[in-house]
Amino acid sequence: MLVNKVFKVSMIAGALVLAGCGGDIKVKPTTVDNSVDNSVTNPSTGTPTEVKCASYTQNGSTLTGTADGNDCVYSTTFASDLKEITSDLYIPAIEGRHIFNGSLFIGADYAPGQESNIPATGAVLTIEAGSTIVFSGNDDYLRVARGSRIVAEGTVDKPITFTSNEAFEDLDTVGEGPKYRDWGGIMINGRGINNKCTTAEREADSCSQKTEGAVSYYGGNIEDDNSGILKFVTVSYAGSGPKLAGAGDDLNSLSLYAVGSGTTIDYVHIHEGYDDGVEAFGGSVNMKHLVLTHNQDDSVDWDEGYTGKIQHVLIKHGNQLGNRGFETDGAKSSPTAQGDSDESGSNPTVANVTVISNETESIRDGDASRGIMMREWGMGKLYNLLVTNPATEGSHQCFELNDEKDKVEVDGVIANANADKIIVEGSVVACGINFKNPKNNPDFDLATWWKSKGNIALTKDHVVYAADGYRTATTMSDAEGTAVTIPEAVDVNAMDPWFDQVEYVGAISESDVNSDWAKWVDAAMSIAAASSFAH
């Protein structure tokens, strides 16, 4: 195997380097050989660089990856869905790639009735900045069990990349390049709070719920549970895995099951996943600086009583890739049916979101690309939103309070909106179809409610972005260039110091071009623009 391989230029790490160089550099998903064969052009030192692969010791045996050129390859003896690694595992940065031929399970999974066995400090997976982690099969995924942690902390110049074989020419056996559903994604199971468990189960520390797409368990009663760090991390072409309950029972690119507020999720780019980009099943994990591009289903989804904080989220749907930007649910069934109060539904605080949806329907299920929907007893405080879509027909609405009946009950979001348990302020929609009124509440007019909160609704012809098409324009205007008054951004930092102080709506301002957030966004959007699904 050559020391330097022909890499697909669509790797996000490469785009980050280019974005930091300035100028109008474009990253194209072509098969251009920009590699150098060091054995020919570089003087030999006489001693090849030793590749140190990851290893761990468990039950008296030490297992180590196999060096193959600059890569490290890990067999199913090292890691698979039949083997739980209960020792700490350190993955070092190497010139090549860490290639896993099976799933990677960190920590032991504990079924219902075994909650008392969950360790307070379990196995820790540490991944060094600049590492590239590759999964070979579409049923392979990374799972972090309750009590264990992942510490994957890159930098803006050395991100940690999770991707598929097909992102590299020399590993792409089919020859069609990378695509959604190439591998399973990342699943983190926490001991935080979710409302699928009853109050009595949480008080007795006997909360265990089964994950979607694969059998493992999550839940507990520790609000500040710490499942580790994901920072400067990219996740591409994921969202497959075992389908235990048939269609729809898939793995997301990043699944956060009852993950607590002690966990750090910051600077994450999720690209071209088959199901949701990131979904929080309860828990209170906070998330900041997210870019989600070309994900087939919902880009951000929460359910089961999620109560975290989120800021700076840029969502871009691809051509025939994208359902809702945000799909937000409060609970799978009425909170009172679980022995809880009506206040136990999801109730996060979210600020500075941009959703750029489009006129197409998802290849996955034919659902329309649209903006934000809240339903199923959901609550929340949403500030400084910017949602756009050019479509004038179909179901491409940009904001929706969905009060349709679930089983035998109306799901309660309109009641929550009227009671100020749903708050939207400092926000703009500029779409062909701005709102969809709820079917079961014909007297509730969403446009009137939106305006009463100090938000504005523009048309699809208004110019709301800078020339790059995703930064919020300093001055918004109509089609003739006449400036329009937009709402003043809500000072979310004054409400909670966790939030950054901002003076703009949307995810990123036209004036921000040099920050780490600007570099992260530009690199991610270069990848989206170069994709065959770009719109």
N, C-alpha and C positions, 0 to 999 in steps of 0.2 A: 504494500500500500504506500503511495507517495506520502512524503512528510507533509506537504501542503496539498490539501484537497481542493477541488472546485466547489466552492460554496454557492448556494443560491443567494443572489444579492438581496433577496427579500428578508434576510435576517435582520431583526430589529437592532441588534447590537451595532451592525454596520451602519444602519441609518442614523443611530445616535451620534456616531463619530462624524458622519457627513453633516448632520445638522449643526454641529458645533463649529464647522469650518467657515460658515457664512456663505453668502452667494446663493444662487438659484440652482443648487445641485439637486438633481432628480434621481431617485432610486427606482430602477425598473426591474420587474421580475423576470429578467432574461437569463439565459444560460451563458453569461459572459465569463470567460476564464481570466480572472484578475489575479490568479495565484502565481507563485514563483516556486519552481522546483529547486529547493536549496541544494540538492545533491549535484546540480549542474552549475548554477550561477554563483554560489557562495563558496568562499574558501573553506575547506574542511578543517575543523579543529582537531580531528583525529579521535574525538570522544563524543559520541552522540548523546544528546540530552536524555536523561532518564525520565521516563514518564511514571509518576507516582500515582497509582490508582487508589480509590477508596478501599478501606478494609474495616472489618469489625470482628470482634471475638465474642462468640456466644456458645454456651454449653460446652466450653472447653475447646472449641474449634475456631480457627481464624480463617475467614474467607476474604479474598482479595480479588478485585477486578483484574482483567487481563489486558496488558498493554498491546495495542495494535497500531503501529506507527505512532502518531501523536494522540490517538484516541485511547480511551479505556472502555472495555466492553464487559458487561455484567450479565452472566448467565442466569437462568432460572434457579440454579442452585444458590446463587448469591441473593437474589430477590425475586419474589413472585407473589401471586395472590394466595399461594398456599404456605407462605412463610412470613411470619411477623418478626421484624427485627426489634428486639427489646434492649439492645445495647446502643450506645451513642454511635452515630455514624457521621464522619466528616468527609465531605466531598471537596477536594482541593481544586483550585483553578489550574487548568492545563491548557496547552496550546490547542489541543484538539477538543473532542467532545466526550462526554460521559454517556454511553449508549446502553440503555437498559432493554433487555429482551423479555422482560416480564414486568409486572406491577411492582411498586415499591411501597411496602407497608411498614410504617414506623410506629412501634408500640403495639401492645396487645389490645385486642378488642374485648370488651366485657359486655356480655349479654344481660338482659333483665334478670335481676336477682343477684348479680355479681358486682353491684355498684360499690360495695365496701372494699373490693379488691383493687379498684382503680388507684394507681399510685399518685401521690401528690406531685412527685417529680419523676416522670417516666423518661423514656428514650428521647434523645434530642438529635434531630437531623440538622447539621450545619452545612451550608453551601457557601463556598467562598465567592466573593465578587468576581464577575467576569466569566463564571462557569456557564457552559451550555449543557443542558440535560435533555437527552433525546430518548423518546419511547418508541419502540419498534412496532407494536401492534395496536390496533384500534380498540382493544379491550384492556389495554394497559393503563394504569393510572397511579397517582401518588395519593396514599391515604395516611393521614396523621391521626392516631387514635386519641381518645380521651386520656388526659394525664401526660401525654407526650407533646413535643413542640417541634416546630420547624423554624430555623433561623436562617433565612435566605435574605441577606442584606447586601445588595449591590450598590453601585454608585451611578450617577448619571452617565459617566463615561465607560463604566464597566458593569452593565446590567447583568442580571442572572436571567438566562433564557431557558424556558421550557418549550419544547417543540417536538415535531415528529421527524421520523426518518426521511420523509419525502421532501423536507426542506433542504436537502443536500443531494446533489446529483449522484454522488457515488453511493448513496444509500437508498436512492429512489428506485426500487426494483421494478415498478410499473412504468415509470418514465413520464407520469402526468403532472408531476410537481405537487406541492403541498396543498391540502384542502381541508375544510372543516371535517370533523369526525375521524381524523387520522389516529387519534389516541384519546384516552379517557378524560384527562384533566386532573385537577387537584381537589381533594376532599379533606377538609379539616374538621374533625369532630371535637367539640368542646363540652365543658361541664357548666355552661351558662344556662340561662333560664329560657324555656320555651313554653308556650301555652297549650301544646298538645298534651302535656302532662297535667294532671290535676294538682290543685293546691296541696292536697294531702300527700301526693307522691313527692312533690318537691320538698315539703317539710320533713318527710321521712328519708330524704336523699335516696329515693328509689325511682327516680325519673330516668327512663331509657326509651328512646324512640328509634325506629329503624330508618336508616337513610334510604334515599331514592337510588335506583339504578344498581345497587350492590348491597349486600347484607353487611351492615356494621351499625353501631349504636352511638347515640349522642344524647346530651341533656344532663342536667343536674340542677344545682341551686347556688352556684358561685357566679355572681354577676360580673366580677372583675377577673374571671378565669383567664389565664395567660396561655395561649396556644402558640406563641412565638412571634415572628416578624416576617412579613413579606414587604420588602422595600426595594425599589428600582428593579422590578421583576416583570418580565413579559411572558405571556402564556398564549401560544398560537396553535391553531388547527386542532383544538380539543373538542370535548363534548360528546363522547361516545360511551362505550362501556356496556356491561351486561344489561339486558332489558328484562328485568325480573317480572314486570307486570305488563309487558307488551309496549306498544307505541306510546311515547310520551314519558316512559320511565327511564330517562336517560341521565347521564352524568353531565353536569355543567362544566364550563371551563374552570370556574372556581366556586366550590360549594363550601359555605361556612355554616356548619351545623351547631347551633347554640354556642357560638364562639364568643367569649367574654371580652369586656372592655380592657383587660390587661394585654390584649393582643394588638400588634401594630400592623396596619395595612396602609401603605403609603407608596405612591408612585408605582402604579401597576397598569400595564397595558394588556388588554385582552383582545385578541384579533381572531376573527373568523371561527368562532365556536359554533358547534351544531345546535346546542340548546342555549340556556341563558349564559350571559357573560359571567356575572357574579350573582349568586343568590344567597341571602341570609335567612336561615331557618331559625327564627328566634335569636336569642343572644343580644349582646349590646356592644359588639365590636364597632369601633370607629374607623372610618375610611376616608382617605384624603388623596387627591391627585390621581384620579382614575381616568384612563382613556379606553373607550370600548368601541371597536370598529368592526363592522360587518358580521356581527353575531346574528345567527339565524332566528332565535326566539327573542326573549327580552334581554336587553343589555344589563339592566339592574332590576333585581326582583327581591322582595322581602315578604316574609310571612311569619306566622306562628309567634307573634308578639315581639318582633324585632324592635329594639329601642335605642339603637346606636345613633351616632352623629356622622354625617357625610358632607364633605365640601370639595369643590373643584372637580366636576365630572363632565367630560366631553364625550358625547355619543354621536357616532356617525354610522348610519345604515348604508350598506352596500346595495348594489343593483340585485334585487331579489334575495337580499340577505338582511333581515330585520323585521321584527314584529313591533313590540312596544319598546320605547326607550326605557321607561320605568313601568313595571307592573307591581303594584303594591297591594298586598293583602294583609288583613289584620289577623285572621285565624282561619283554620280549616273548618271549624264549626263555631256556633255562637259561644263566646266566652262564658256566658252564664251556664251553658250546658256542661262545661268543664268544672263547675263549682267555683268559677272566678267571677269577679265583678266585670262590668262592661269596660273597665279601664285597662283590662289585661291584653287587649289587642295591640297590634303593632303601633308604635307611636314614636318614630324617629324625628330628628331635626336635620334638615337638608338645606344646603345653601350653594348657590353658584353652579348651576347645571345648564348645559347646552345640549339640546337634542336636535339633531339634524336628520329628520326622517325624509321619506321620498314617496314616489308615486307607484312603487312596485309592491308585489306580494312575495312573501318568503317562499323559496323553493321547498323548504321543509314541510310546510302545512298549508300554504296558500293564504295565510293571514296577512292583512294589510300592514304596511309600515306606518306607524303612528307615534305619538308623543308619550303622554303620561296618563296612566289610568290608576285610580284608587278604588278599591272594592273590599268586600268581606269584612265588615266591622272595622275597617282601617281608620287610623287617626294619623296625624303628622303635622309638622310645621315646615313649610316649604318656602324658601326665600330666594329671590334673585334668579328666577328661572328664565330661560330663553328657549322657546320651542318653535321650530319652523317646519313647514311642509308645503310644497307647491300644488298638491293634488286638489282638485275641486269636485271629484266624484268618488264614490265608494266609501270605505270605512277608514279613511286616512285622517281622522280627527286628531287634534293636537292635545286636547285636555278633556278628560272624562271622569266623572264620578259615576261609577257603574253600580246602580242599585237594583240590579236584576235579582230575581229570586234564586237562592241556593237551597236546593231541596225544598223545604217548606217555609223558610223564613226570608224576609227581605233582609239584605245584608247590612243595612244600618249606616252607610256612609253619608247619606243625605241628612239623617238625624245628627250625625257627628258634625257635618258642615254647618248646619243651623245652630248647633250648640258651641261653635267655635272650637271644636276638637280637631277640625281640619282647618289649618290656616295657610293661605297662600298670599304672600305680599311681595312687593317690589319686582313683579314679574311681567313678562311680555310673551304673547303668542303672536305669530305672524304667519298664518297658514291659509290655505284655500278653504279648509273646514276647521275653524278654531275649536268648536265645542260639540259634544254629543250630549244631549239632554237625557237624563235617566228615564227608562221605560216605565218604571213603577211609581214615579213621582211627577206626573204631568204638570203640576203646579210649580215645580222648582225650575227656575230658569238659570242655567249655569252662567250664561253671559252676564246677566244682571248681578249674580253673586260674585263673579270674578271682578267686575268693575267696582263693586261696593267695597272691596278690600284694597282699593288703590292700585290695582293692576291695569294694564292696557291691552287691548286686542287690536292688532294691525292686520293688514291684508298680506297675501303672499307676495305682492309686488313691492312691498317696502324693503329698503336696503337696511339690513340690520347687522351685517357682517363686514369686516374689513376685506381688502382685496383677496386675502388668502382663503376666504370662504368659511372660516370657523372662529376667528377672534371677534369679539363683540366690537362693533364700530363705535368710535368715540361719539359720533353724531349719527343717529338714525334718520332716514329720510324716506319720502314717498318716491314713487316711480319718476316723478318730475324733478327730484332733487331737493324738494322743500323739506327742511328739517322738521322733525316731529318731537314733541315733548315725551320723554320716557320717564318712568317712575324712578325716584331716587333709590339707590341700592340700600337695602336694610343693613344696618351696622350690626352684624351678627356677633362680632367680637365683643361688643358691649353686653350682649346677652350671655356669652360664654367665651372665656379667653381661649378655649381650644380652637375656636374658629379664627381664621385670618381676617384682619380688617380689610374690607374691599370697598371700592367706590364704583362698581360696575355690576351689571346683570350678566348672567351667563358664566361660563367656565373660565374664560381667560380674556383679558382686555387687549385691545389693539396696541396699547402702549407697552405691553409686556413682551419683550423680545429677547431678553438676555438671562432671565432667571432659569433655575433648574426646571421649573414647571414649563417654561416656554420651550426649552430644549426637548423635554420629554414629549410635549404635545407635537412639536414639529416633526420629530422623528417618527412618532406613531402615525401621524397623518400622511407622511411620505409613504409609509407602508400601505396605508389604505388607498392612496391615489395610484399606487403602482399595481394594485391587485387587479386580477381579471374581472373582479366583481365591482370595480369602481363605478360610480354612477355619475 
